Amino acid sequence: MKKIILTALIAFGFSNLHAQEESKSPFTFSGYVDVYYSYDFGKPENHTRPNFFYSYNKSNEVNLNLGLAKVNYSKGNVRANLALMAGTYTQYNMSAEQDLLQNVYEANVGVKISQKHDLWIDAGIMPSHIGFESAIGKDCQTLTRSILAENSPYYETGVKIGYTTESGKWYLAAMYLNGWQRIQKIEGNQTPAFGTQVTYKPSDRVVLNWSTYIGNEQPDADKKWRYFNNFYGQFKVAEKVNLTTGFDIGSQQSAKGSDKYDVWFSPVLILQYKPTDKIQLAARGEYYSDEKGVIIATETPNGFKTYGFSANFDYLVTDNIMFRVEARNLSSKDEIFTKNNLPIDTNTFVTTSLAISF
């Protein structure tokens, strides 16, 4: 009798567990809020930092960098994401988009097209396939974004086919895109744009990535082909030490049909140290050169040639709350910054932020 009762209880338990799995909702809801205060020692009268910054770019005022609400759907061979946002990142980074689209962080749907392989097609507004930094601060090793991240796409719109190998070591993707960080195409531009991504993870301590972009960012009447490469490596060099190295290089035709190209490039290095579970320290060195002003126009003799250094302190209040402080200095070959409304070749600022994810 006891054996019969025990068998029945076990059967009921498995049946109940199976019912719970079947009833599990395919929807996941999440959110993120990042509030900051930044003080620029140049004291800009309009409280706005240099125009090549799009994140944490308001000076001497408390503000919202990014508030995000997201819903994810995942069931079987279908997935979808919808995320809406607000904040100064949205205000400045999305200013070229239509009003109704400026608050869309992500809106895409994906379908798995193979039963035997991890092969997906995704379409819509998606996070960029370029770079190791994103708009979500908690996922980055430094409080503010590097110059190369601020001046390459944060997002993209198009269709992507992506494949992950069975071992998980390789990820390969190709994209058809509307343009360089664009939801809507430029008026008069019928030129297709393309991207690729190759990520290799030989171990859980190393990530190597190569991303590309090819397109035209002008109306077709003044077509100039742009070619761009992004390389980065992320290394866990010790139990408490992480190293990130990145290099961007791009070229764009000087004029329509020209065989001459204007080149820009940027190396960056970030070293992160975690002395305790609650504390993270990071130092960054970077350089950005854009002599012809393809990406950052200065109207100065040497264009944009700027070195940058920063030091970062993070305190993890809880698992989902982070307080950060960063001091950062930029030095340029020309006087492209201002202090008290006078031109100067250096810029120093301090930023703090408090972010929560849920």
C-alpha positions in Angstrom: 0.0 0.0 0.0 2.8 2.4 0.9 4.5 1.6 -2.4 1.4 2.5 -4.3 0.9 5.8 -2.4 4.6 6.7 -3.0 4.4 5.9 -6.7 1.2 8.1 -6.9 2.9 11.0 -5.1 5.9 10.8 -7.4 3.7 10.7 -10.5 1.7 13.7 -9.2 4.9 15.6 -8.5 6.2 15.1 -12.1 2.8 15.9 -13.5 2.6 19.1 -11.5 6.1 20.1 -12.5 5.3 19.5 -16.2 2.2 21.6 -15.8 4.2 24.5 -14.2 6.7 24.4 -17.1 3.8 24.5 -19.6 2.2 27.4 -17.8 5.4 29.4 -17.6 4.8 32.8 -19.3 6.9 33.4 -22.5 7.1 37.1 -21.4 9.9 38.6 -19.4 9.7 42.2 -18.1 12.7 44.3 -17.0 13.7 47.9 -16.4 16.7 50.2 -15.9 17.1 53.7 -14.5 20.4 55.6 -14.6 20.5 59.1 -13.0 23.6 61.2 -13.1 25.4 64.4 -12.2 28.3 65.7 -14.3 30.4 68.8 -13.7 32.4 70.2 -16.6 35.2 72.5 -15.4 34.8 74.4 -18.7 31.5 75.7 -17.3 29.4 75.6 -20.5 26.6 78.2 -20.3 24.0 75.9 -21.9 24.9 73.1 -19.5 25.8 70.8 -22.5 29.1 69.1 -22.9 31.0 68.9 -26.3 28.8 67.8 -29.1 30.6 64.5 -29.8 29.2 63.2 -26.5 25.7 61.7 -26.4 25.6 60.0 -23.0 25.9 61.8 -19.6 26.4 65.0 -21.5 24.6 67.6 -19.3 26.8 69.6 -17.0 26.1 70.9 -13.5 22.6 69.5 -13.3 21.1 66.3 -12.0 19.5 64.4 -14.9 18.3 61.1 -16.3 20.7 59.5 -18.7 18.5 56.5 -19.5 15.3 55.1 -18.3 14.3 51.9 -19.9 11.3 49.6 -19.8 11.5 46.3 -21.7 9.4 43.3 -22.5 10.9 40.2 -24.1 9.0 37.3 -25.7 10.6 33.9 -26.1 8.7 30.7 -27.0 10.0 27.9 -29.2 11.5 29.2 -32.4 10.2 32.8 -32.0 11.6 35.7 -30.0 10.8 39.4 -29.8 11.9 42.5 -27.9 10.2 45.8 -27.3 11.9 48.5 -25.2 10.9 52.2 -24.7 13.2 54.8 -23.2 13.6 58.3 -22.0 16.5 60.5 -20.8 19.3 62.8 -22.2 20.8 59.8 -24.1 17.5 59.6 -26.0 17.2 63.3 -26.5 20.6 63.7 -28.1 21.4 60.3 -29.7 18.0 60.0 -31.4 17.5 63.6 -32.5 17.7 62.7 -36.2 14.8 60.3 -36.0 11.0 60.9 -36.3 9.3 62.0 -33.1 7.4 58.8 -32.6 10.6 56.7 -32.9 12.9 58.8 -30.7 11.8 56.8 -27.6 12.2 53.3 -29.1 15.3 51.6 -27.7 14.6 48.2 -29.3 11.7 46.7 -31.4 12.5 43.5 -33.2 11.3 40.0 -33.9 13.3 36.8 -34.6 12.6 33.4 -36.0 14.8 30.3 -35.6 15.0 28.8 -39.1 16.8 25.5 -38.4 15.8 22.7 -36.1 19.3 21.3 -35.9 21.3 24.5 -35.7 21.2 27.8 -33.7 20.4 29.8 -36.8 18.2 32.9 -36.4 16.8 35.7 -38.6 16.0 38.9 -36.7 14.4 42.1 -38.1 13.6 45.5 -36.7 15.4 48.0 -34.5 18.3 46.3 -32.7 21.4 47.1 -30.6 24.4 47.7 -32.8 26.7 44.9 -33.8 29.6 47.3 -33.4 31.7 47.7 -30.3 31.9 46.4 -26.7 30.0 49.3 -25.1 26.3 49.9 -25.0 23.9 52.6 -23.9 23.2 50.7 -20.7 25.9 51.8 -18.2 25.8 48.9 -15.9 27.0 46.6 -18.7 30.1 48.8 -19.3 33.4 48.9 -17.4 33.4 52.7 -17.2 30.7 55.2 -16.3 30.9 57.3 -19.4 31.4 55.9 -22.9 34.6 56.0 -24.9 34.9 58.5 -27.7 34.9 55.6 -30.3 31.7 54.2 -28.8 29.9 57.6 -28.8 30.8 58.1 -32.4 29.9 54.7 -33.9 26.4 53.2 -33.9 24.6 52.4 -30.7 21.6 50.9 -32.6 20.7 49.7 -36.1 17.7 48.9 -38.2 17.5 46.1 -40.7 17.6 42.3 -41.0 20.2 40.1 -39.5 21.0 36.4 -39.9 23.1 35.0 -37.1 24.6 31.6 -36.3 26.1 30.3 -33.1 28.1 27.0 -33.3 27.2 24.1 -31.2 30.3 24.6 -29.0 29.3 28.3 -28.5 32.8 29.4 -29.4 31.9 31.1 -32.7 29.1 33.6 -33.6 28.7 34.7 -37.2 26.3 37.3 -38.5 25.5 39.3 -41.6 23.1 42.3 -41.8 21.2 44.4 -44.3 20.8 47.8 -42.7 19.1 51.2 -43.3 22.3 53.0 -42.6 24.8 54.1 -40.0 22.8 54.3 -36.8 19.5 55.0 -38.5 15.9 53.9 -38.2 14.7 55.9 -41.3 16.9 56.2 -44.4 18.3 59.5 -45.5 16.0 61.3 -48.0 17.3 60.7 -51.5 19.4 57.7 -50.5 18.5 54.4 -52.1 21.9 52.7 -51.4 21.8 49.5 -49.3 24.1 49.2 -46.3 25.6 46.0 -44.9 27.3 44.8 -41.8 29.1 41.6 -40.6 30.2 40.3 -37.2 32.5 37.5 -36.2 32.9 36.7 -32.5 35.3 34.0 -31.2 35.3 32.8 -27.6 38.2 30.2 -27.2 37.5 30.0 -23.5 35.5 31.7 -20.8 38.4 34.1 -20.2 38.7 35.5 -23.8 36.3 37.2 -26.3 37.6 38.3 -29.7 35.4 40.3 -32.1 35.5 41.8 -35.6 32.6 43.8 -36.9 32.3 45.7 -40.2 30.0 48.2 -41.9 29.7 49.3 -45.6 27.3 52.0 -46.7 26.7 55.5 -48.0 25.6 58.2 -45.6 24.8 60.8 -48.2 21.9 61.3 -50.7 22.8 59.3 -53.8 23.5 62.5 -55.8 26.5 62.9 -53.5 27.3 59.3 -52.8 30.4 58.6 -50.7 31.1 55.0 -49.8 32.0 54.4 -46.2 34.0 51.4 -45.0 34.4 50.7 -41.3 36.1 48.0 -39.1 35.7 47.5 -35.4 38.1 45.2 -33.5 38.1 44.4 -29.8 39.3 41.8 -27.3 38.1 41.2 -23.8 40.5 39.2 -21.5 40.1 38.0 -17.9 43.9 38.2 -17.1 43.4 37.3 -13.4 40.6 36.4 -11.0 40.1 40.1 -10.2 41.5 41.8 -13.3 39.8 42.3 -16.7 41.4 43.9 -19.8 39.5 45.3 -22.8 41.3 46.5 -25.9 39.6 48.1 -28.9 40.4 49.6 -32.3 38.2 51.3 -34.8 39.2 52.4 -38.3 37.1 53.8 -41.0 37.4 55.4 -44.4 35.1 57.4 -46.6 35.4 58.7 -50.1 36.6 62.3 -50.2 34.1 63.1 -53.0 31.7 61.2 -55.1 33.5 58.8 -57.4 36.9 59.7 -55.9 39.7 57.2 -55.4 40.9 59.2 -52.4 39.6 58.4 -48.9 39.4 60.3 -45.6 40.4 58.1 -42.7 39.6 58.1 -39.0 40.8 55.7 -36.3 40.7 55.2 -32.5 42.5 52.8 -30.1 41.2 52.3 -26.6 42.4 50.3 -23.6 40.4 49.7 -20.3 41.8 47.9 -17.3 39.4 46.9 -14.6 40.3 45.6 -11.1 37.8 44.2 -8.6 39.4 44.2 -5.1 36.1 43.1 -3.4 32.7 41.9 -4.5 31.3 45.4 -3.9 34.1 47.5 -5.4 35.3 47.9 -9.0 38.1 50.2 -10.2 38.9 51.0 -13.8 41.3 53.1 -15.8 41.0 54.0 -19.5 43.3 55.4 -22.1 42.1 56.4 -25.6 43.0 58.4 -28.7 40.7 59.5 -31.5 41.9 60.9 -34.8 39.6 62.4 -37.4 41.7 64.9 -39.3 39.1 65.5 -42.1 36.1 65.7 -39.8 34.2 62.7 -41.3 32.6 61.8 -37.9 33.6 64.7 -35.6 33.9 68.1 -37.4 35.9 70.8 -35.7 36.7 73.3 -38.5 40.3 73.6 -37.1 43.7 73.1 -38.9 44.4 69.6 -37.5 40.8 68.4 -37.1 39.9 66.2 -34.2 43.0 64.6 -32.6 42.3 64.0 -29.0 43.8 61.9 -26.2 41.7 60.9 -23.2 42.3 59.4 -19.8 39.8 58.4 -17.1 39.6 56.8 -13.6 36.5 55.0 -12.4 35.2 53.9 -9.0 32.1 51.7 -8.7 30.3 50.6 -5.5 27.7 47.8 -5.8 25.2 48.8 -3.2 23.2 45.6 -3.9 23.2 43.1 -6.8 21.0 45.5 -8.9 22.1 49.0 -7.6 25.4 50.6 -8.6 26.9 53.9 -7.6 29.7 55.2 -9.8 32.2 58.1 -9.9 34.5 58.9 -12.8 37.1 61.6 -13.4 38.0 62.2 -17.1 40.4 64.5 -19.0 40.7 65.1 -22.7 43.6 66.8 -24.5 43.4 67.9 -28.1 46.0 69.2 -30.6 43.8 72.2 -31.5 41.7 74.4 -29.2 38.4 72.6 -29.8 37.0 73.0 -26.2 36.0 76.1 -24.2 36.5 77.3 -20.7 34.6 80.3 -19.5 33.6 80.8 -23.2 37.3 81.0 -24.3 38.9 78.4 -26.6 41.2 75.8 -24.9 42.8 72.5 -25.8 41.8 70.5 -22.7 38.6 69.5 -21.1 38.2 68.0 -17.6 35.0 66.7 -16.0 33.7 64.6 -13.2 30.6 62.4 -13.4 28.6 60.4 -10.8 25.7 58.1 -11.4 23.3 55.9 -9.5 21.7 53.1 -11.5 19.2 50.4 -10.7 18.1 47.4 -12.8 15.0 45.3 -12.2 
